[in-house]
Amino acid sequence: MATKLDEAYDASDLLATSEESAELRWDGRRIETCMQELETDRSSAFRCAYVEGLKDETLADVYGVPLNTTRTWLQRSLL
């Protein structure tokens, strides 16, 4: 199943040189490796926030956690 992140990388390939394209794919693999180290709900929340553009308040509702918990998840995920 393709995600918006996958679609972004695919679209960027159309505009990139072969060197840029290879660099984007390398970066994408590094990001995916990091995402796999996160707990499933945190990885999902991170994708929703930074790829899908959902707001913190919406994420808190979706995951049934307090707003500050959602913000902490995102902050720690970035680290």
C-alpha positions as CSV (number, residue, x, y, z in Angstrom):
1,M,0.0,0.0,0.0
2,A,1.5,3.3,-1.1
3,T,1.6,6.1,1.5
4,K,1.7,9.8,0.8
5,L,5.4,9.6,1.8
6,D,5.9,7.1,-1.0
7,E,4.0,9.2,-3.4
8,A,6.2,12.2,-2.5
9,Y,9.3,10.3,-3.3
10,D,7.9,9.0,-6.6
11,A,6.8,12.5,-7.6
12,S,10.2,14.0,-6.7
13,D,11.9,11.4,-9.0
14,L,10.2,13.1,-12.0
15,L,11.9,16.4,-11.2
16,A,15.3,15.1,-9.9
17,T,18.5,14.2,-11.7
18,S,19.7,10.7,-11.3
19,E,22.0,11.8,-8.5
20,E,19.3,13.7,-6.7
21,S,16.9,10.7,-7.2
22,A,19.4,8.3,-5.6
23,E,19.9,10.7,-2.7
24,L,16.2,11.0,-2.1
25,R,15.8,7.2,-2.1
26,W,18.8,6.9,0.3
27,D,17.1,9.5,2.6
28,G,13.8,7.7,2.3
29,R,15.4,4.4,3.4
30,R,17.1,6.1,6.4
31,I,13.8,7.7,7.4
32,E,12.0,4.3,7.1
33,T,14.7,2.7,9.3
34,C,14.2,5.3,12.0
35,M,10.4,5.0,11.8
36,Q,10.6,1.3,12.4
37,E,12.4,1.9,15.7
38,L,9.3,3.8,17.0
39,E,6.4,2.1,18.6
40,T,3.6,1.6,16.1
41,D,1.2,4.3,17.4
42,R,4.0,6.9,17.6
43,S,5.2,6.1,14.1
44,S,1.6,6.3,12.8
45,A,1.0,9.6,14.7
46,F,4.3,11.0,13.2
47,R,3.3,10.1,9.7
48,C,-0.2,11.6,10.2
49,A,1.3,14.8,11.6
50,Y,4.2,15.4,9.2
51,V,3.1,13.6,6.0
52,E,-0.7,13.9,6.2
53,G,-0.7,17.3,8.0
54,L,-3.1,16.4,10.8
55,K,-3.1,18.8,13.7
56,D,-2.0,17.8,17.3
57,E,-5.6,18.2,18.5
58,T,-6.9,15.8,15.8
59,L,-4.2,13.3,16.7
60,A,-5.1,13.4,20.3
61,D,-8.7,12.6,19.4
62,V,-7.7,9.8,17.0
63,Y,-5.4,8.1,19.6
64,G,-7.5,8.9,22.6
65,V,-4.7,10.5,24.5
66,P,-4.3,14.0,26.1
67,L,-3.0,16.7,23.8
68,N,0.3,17.1,25.6
69,T,0.9,13.3,25.2
70,T,0.5,13.7,21.5
71,R,2.9,16.6,21.4
72,T,5.4,14.7,23.5
73,W,5.2,11.7,21.1
74,L,5.9,14.0,18.1
75,Q,8.8,15.8,19.8
76,R,10.4,12.6,20.9
77,S,9.9,11.0,17.5
78,L,11.8,13.8,15.9
79,L,14.7,13.2,18.2
